[in-house]
Amino acid sequence: MSTKATDTKKPQFPFGFAVPGDAEKYMLVVPHIQAMYAHALLEQQREALSFLMHRCTADLQLLEKISGASDLNGIYQAMAGFYEGAAKEYSAEAGKVMEMGSRAAKGAMQGLRQEAEALSQPVAKNAAAAAA
């Protein structure tokens, strides 16, 4: 089986230039980190929108209870229950947001550590080879 000379070439960037040595590894660090942060941000946005949808549903239910109340006590009961539930749910949601932030920070640090280790291995090997 014959191999073409192009099979051994280093892949080229869209602009037509080849990346020398291990430079491609270093160039990939930034997009990897950006992807990790974007993932964490989108997860937080998804959670926030889910919570907002739930709260809008609760708002609509409150309005239905108020419009269907036959006396002031019914309105008072509906509003008291609504605000009590809202306080509990917002408190629980704040805990979720803090947990998500903590998880995202931990994941980012692990990702950075893995990237740093992957980048330092060739450097350490070259340094060891040069010292020998």
Long-range contacts (C-beta under 8 A, 24 or more apart in sequence): 22-119, 22-122, 25-118, 25-119, 25-122, 26-119, 29-115, 29-119, 32-111, 32-115, 33-108, 33-111, 33-112, 33-115, 36-107, 36-108, 36-111, 37-104, 37-108, 40-100, 40-103, 40-104, 40-107, 40-108, 43-100, 43-104, 44-97, 44-100, 44-101, 44-104, 47-96, 47-97, 47-100, 48-97, 51-89, 51-93, 54-89, 55-86, 55-89, 58-82, 58-85, 58-86, 58-89
